[in-house]
Amino acid sequence: MKQAPADAEALWRPDMLDPVVLSALIDNDESLGVLDELTVVRASLEAAMAGLADHAEPAAEARALLAGSGPARPRRG
C-alpha cells in the first residue's frame, strides 16, 4: 500500500461550515469559544450584507411595494 507524503495531513483542511464538522466542534467545545467566534463572524457578515443592501437596487417586487408609498400620483381620468 502506498503511503501518503508526510505533509499530506498538513494540506488537509476540514470544511468548517460543514454541518457535521460544525456540530462536532460545538458539541466538544466546553469553553464555548467556537460559538463566540461564530457570533463574531455572523455579526460581521450581517453588517457587510446590510451595507450591500443599502447600495443595491431593489428587486422588482420591492419596487412594486414601494411604488404605492411614494409621492402621490395624479389620477388618470
Backbone torsions as a table, in degrees:
resi	resn	phi	psi	omega
1	MET	NA	133.2	-178.2
2	LYS	-77.5	132.7	-178.6
3	GLN	-92.8	143.2	178.8
4	ALA	-71.6	149.8	177.1
5	PRO	-59.2	154.8	-177.2
6	ALA	-59.4	-31.8	-177.3
7	ASP	-87.3	3.6	-179.0
8	ALA	-62.8	-37.6	178.5
9	GLU	-65.2	-35.2	179.7
10	ALA	-67.9	-26.7	-179.0
11	LEU	-81.7	-24.7	-178.2
12	TRP	-76.6	127.8	177.6
13	ARG	-128.6	127.1	178.2
14	PRO	-69.8	151.3	174.8
15	ASP	-77.6	102.4	-173.4
16	MET	-66.3	-17.0	178.4
17	LEU	-96.1	-1.6	175.6
18	ASP	-63.0	129.8	-176.8
19	PRO	-55.6	-36.7	-179.9
20	VAL	-68.9	-45.1	179.9
21	VAL	-64.7	-46.5	-179.3
22	LEU	-62.1	-43.3	178.6
23	SER	-62.0	-43.0	178.7
24	ALA	-64.3	-40.1	178.5
25	LEU	-62.6	-46.0	-177.9
26	ILE	-68.0	-42.8	-179.3
27	ASP	-62.1	-29.5	-176.3
28	ASN	-105.7	16.3	-177.4
29	ASP	-104.7	93.7	-178.0
30	GLU	-71.3	-26.9	-176.5
31	SER	-88.3	-6.5	-177.4
32	LEU	64.4	20.4	178.6
33	GLY	-64.5	-36.7	179.5
34	VAL	-64.0	-44.7	179.0
35	LEU	-64.4	-38.0	176.5
36	ASP	-60.6	-45.8	-180.0
37	GLU	-65.2	-40.4	178.3
38	LEU	-63.4	-36.4	178.3
39	THR	-64.0	-41.8	178.5
40	VAL	-64.8	-45.0	179.6
41	VAL	-63.0	-43.9	-179.3
42	ARG	-62.6	-44.0	179.5
43	ALA	-62.2	-40.4	178.7
44	SER	-64.5	-43.4	179.0
45	LEU	-65.5	-41.6	179.5
46	GLU	-63.2	-40.2	178.4
47	ALA	-64.9	-42.2	179.5
48	ALA	-65.3	-41.9	179.8
49	MET	-67.0	-37.7	178.1
50	ALA	-64.6	-39.7	177.1
51	GLY	-63.2	-40.5	177.5
52	LEU	-67.8	-37.9	-179.2
53	ALA	-65.2	-32.8	178.8
54	ASP	-64.6	-29.0	-176.4
55	HIS	-102.8	-4.1	-178.1
56	ALA	-84.3	150.2	174.8
57	GLU	-77.0	135.1	-179.2
58	PRO	-62.3	150.7	176.4
59	ALA	-70.1	167.1	-177.2
60	ALA	-58.6	-39.7	179.9
61	GLU	-65.0	-40.0	179.7
62	ALA	-66.1	-40.7	178.1
63	ARG	-62.2	-39.7	-179.9
64	ALA	-64.8	-40.3	178.7
65	LEU	-68.2	-40.6	-178.4
66	LEU	-73.7	-22.9	-177.7
67	ALA	-60.5	-34.6	179.7
68	GLY	-73.7	-19.1	-178.0
69	SER	-101.9	5.6	-179.6
70	GLY	-80.6	-166.0	179.1
71	PRO	-61.8	151.3	-178.7
72	ALA	-61.3	138.3	178.9
73	ARG	-104.2	143.4	177.4
74	PRO	-66.8	143.2	-179.9
75	ARG	-82.5	144.0	175.4
76	ARG	-82.7	145.3	177.0
77	GLY	172.2	NA	NA
